[in-house]
Amino acid sequence: MNSQQKYFESDPEVEYLNFPKLGKDSIVEKVVSKYQERSEVGIKKYNTTLDRKDLNLLDWLNHLQEELMDATLYIEKLKEDVNQ
């Protein structure tokens, strides 16, 4: 069952539609593969997973903030490269 079918099936107001089965999305497959690779690198580097229980909400929010700050630096660098 694809995501469209699940969406419509979960809404009782909408009649179930028989969507044709679609093949795999190559872009999604690439992204999933990259997530798996990144997870393996993280496990080897930090010897833990995101299932860890030693961080509280504020710790997780700080990690997220730091990652987003890094992302803004990458964006700024790329913008400079485009403008040169």
Sequence and secondary structure as in RCSB ss.txt:
>XXXX:A:sequence
MNSQQKYFESDPEVEYLNFPKLGKDSIVEKVVSKYQERSEVGIKKYNTTLDRKDLNLLDWLNHLQEELMDATLYI
EKLKEDVNQ
>XXXX:A:secstr
  HHHHHHHH TTS           HHHHHHHHHHHHHHHHHHHHHS  TT  S  HHHHHHHHHHHHHHHHHHH
HHHHHHHH 
